[in-house]
Amino acid sequence: MRAIVAGGPLAAPDRGLAPRTAARRLRAPLPARRAPLFIVLVALLWAGQARAQALETFGGYERATEDVMFFTFFKKPVPAGETLARSDVLFFFRARASVDYAMNGTSNLPQFGLTSAVSYNPRAWKGFAPVFVVQMFNRGTFAKAGVQFARTGRRSTVFSWLVCETDRQPVVDVFILGRYIHRLNGATGLFLQGESVNAFPTAADDQYSFTQRVRVGVQVHRWQFGPGVDITRTGRATYATTTNIGAFVRCEF
């Protein structure tokens, strides 16, 4: 039986749940020549085409995580002096790393995951778009494609996709992120975020994986902080559950 961890953005860095665990049959990642695509996408951040949106540090009783995420539209080229206009191309990037307190030299090692995604989002499509995803984990780089939905506002955000690996016997990923800020007064508000990352393998001997993350707290200016929990369930007929309860500090840029 092969263990699968949801490959949305990003469930992988949790204790004992690498994106492709040792229990899973070895599968070849993308050829090395495709890896530069990831590097090019990240370079766009430093080129001024995209800006970081949020940085979160979460400390639980079993492990700690660091999470950087942004998604932004590219800008259309315009003559010098004119205001940049939004294009129909949306870029998503997420980097997530996890350190287990039980780490030693041979087990419970740090886990990392990087996700880059490009989608085409004409306004007439009301947030729906085709999306191409490249993910880099501890043991390889993988390509996925599917459908995305994104809707952002001053107080709320909904971002989701359904993607499938470009491989034989692929894993289908379903990712949903919802965020809401309720203003109290001035720069203070209540912050709520929920995230669900789910993997549905097509191979009969693979395990399902379901990860939920919840953050509830207070916002003061650009900062949010409060309690949170990460829950992961893996299995098929029976499920194993891991829970990491703790607190988060988050900053928006």
N, C-alpha and C positions, 0 to 999 in steps of 0.2 A: 504494500500500500504506500502511496506517495503522499506526503503532506504538502498542502498548498497554502500559501499565505496570500491574502488579497493583494493584488498588484495595483490598486488605485493609488492615489497620491497620499500617502504612503503608509501602508499598514505594517510594512516589513520590520522596522527596527523595534521590536519588542523581544523580551527575553525568550531565547530558544526558538524564535520564529523568524529565521532568515527567509528572504524572499523565495529562495529555492533550497529547501532543507536537504540534509544528507539522505533523508528517507525517500526523497523523490528521485526517480530515474534521471540520470544525467541527460540534459538536453543542451544542444549547442546554442550559445547566444548568438547575437548578430555578428557577422564577420567584423574583424577589427577595422576594416576600411570604412565602416559606417559610424564608428565611434566619433569621428570629427564632427558629425552633425550636432551631437550634444554640445561639443566645445563651442561651435559657432553660435548656438542658441544662447548659451550662457554669456558669451562675449557681448551679445546685444545689450545686456544689462549695463555693462560698463561703457557702451557706446552711446548711452543716453536714450535708447529707444524704449527702455522699460525701467521702472523704478521699483525698489523693494516695497512691499506693502505691509508685512507683518513679521515680527520675530517673537517666538514664544519659547520660554524655558519652563519645563514642567518637572517637578520633583515628586515622585511617588514613593511608596514604601518599599517597592521592589527595584525600581529603575528610574533613571532620569533621562529626559529627552530634550533635544534642541530642534526647533522647527522654524524654517524660514520659507515664506510663501508669498508669491505675488502673481497677479494676472492683470494684464493691461493691453490695450489696443495699440498696435503700431500707428505711427503718424504718417499722413500723406506728405510727400514732398511739396513744398510751396515756395514761391519766390521769397527772397530775403525781406524781412520786415513784416511779413504777414503771419497771422496766427496759424499754428499747425492744426490741421483737421484730422479727425479720427478716421482711420482706414477700417476695412472690414476684417482685418486679420488680427486675431486675439492670440497672445502668447501667455502661456501658463508655465510657471516654474516653481518647484518645491524641493527643498533639501531637508532631510530629516535624519537625525542620528540618535542612537540610544546607547546608554551605558548601564549595565547591570551591576548592582552592588555585590553580587556573588561572583563577579568576574575573577578568573585566575588565568594562568598562562595557557591553558588548553581548552577551557570551556567558558560559556557565557561571555564570549568576546563581544566587543562593540559592533553594532550593526549600523549600516548607513544605507540610504536610498536617495536617489536623485530622479526627479521626473521633469521632463520638458514636453510641452504639448503646443501644437499650432493648429488653430481652427479658423474656418472661414465663416464670418458672421454678418451677412447683409442685414440691415435693419428690418427689411420686410419679412425675415424669417422669425422674428420675435424671440430671439435668443437661442434658437436651435441651429446647430451647425455640424458639419462633418469635422472630425478631429483626427490628427495623427499624433501618436504618443511614443516617445522614446524613454525608457527607464533603465537606469544603471544601478545595480545592486552589488553586494560584495563579490558575487561570483559571475557577473556578466552583464551584458546590455541586451535589452529586448524591445522589440517594436510591437505596437498595437494600433488599431484603428477602429473607429466607431462613430457614435453620435454624442454630441455634447449639448448641454443647455446651460446658459449663463444669464443671470439677471442681477444687476447691482443697482443700489440706490444709496441715499444718504444714510439711511438707518438699517437697511437690510441687504443681505446678499444671499443668492442661491446659485450654487455652482455644482454641476453634476455631469457625469458621463456614463455611457455604456460602451465598453471597448472590448475587443477580442484580440488575442495574440495572433500574429501572422505566422502560425506554426501548425504542424499537424497535431491533432488532439489538443486544441488550444484551451486556455482558461479564459472564461468570460468575466470581466470585472464590472461591477456596478458601484459607482462612487457618488455620494451625495454630501454636500456641505451647505449648512444653513447657518446664518449669523444675523443677530438682531440686536440693536442698541436702543434702549428706551431712555430718552433724555429726561433728567430730573430737573436740573437748573444749571445754567451756565455751561461749564465744561464737565459736569458730572452726570453720569448715567448708569444704567444697569446693562450688563453685557451678558449675552447668551449665545453659545455656539454649540451646534451638534454636528457630528460627522459620522458617516457610515461607509465602511469600505468592505466590500463583499466579493468573494471569488467563487465562481461556479465552474469547476473543471468538467470537461466533456469526456475525459477518460473515466471508465467505470471504477477503477481502483484508486482514484484520487480523492482526497478529503476536501470538503467544503471549508471555507474560512469566512468568519463574520467578525468584523471589528467595529466597535462603537466608541466614540470619544465625546465626552460632554464637558463643557466649560461654563461655569456660572460665576459671575463676579461683578465688580464695580469698575466703571471707567472714570478716570480723572485725566482730562486733557488727552494726551496720546497713549496713556497707559491703562491697561486692564489687568486685574488680578483677582484671584479668588480660588475656590476649590474646583477640582476636576477629577475625572475618572476615565480610564481606558479599560475596555473589556474586549477580550478576544476569545472566540469559540471556534474550535476546529474539530472536524470529524465527519462522519457520514451517518452510520446507524446510531452511534453514540458519540458524545462530544466532550472534549476537555476544555475547561474554561480557565483563563488567567485574568486576574483583575489587578489593576494598579491605581490605587487611590492616592491623591496628593493635592498639590496646589500649583497654580501657574502664575507667571508674570508675563505679560504680553505688551509689546510696543508697536504702534503703527507709525510708518514713516511717510 
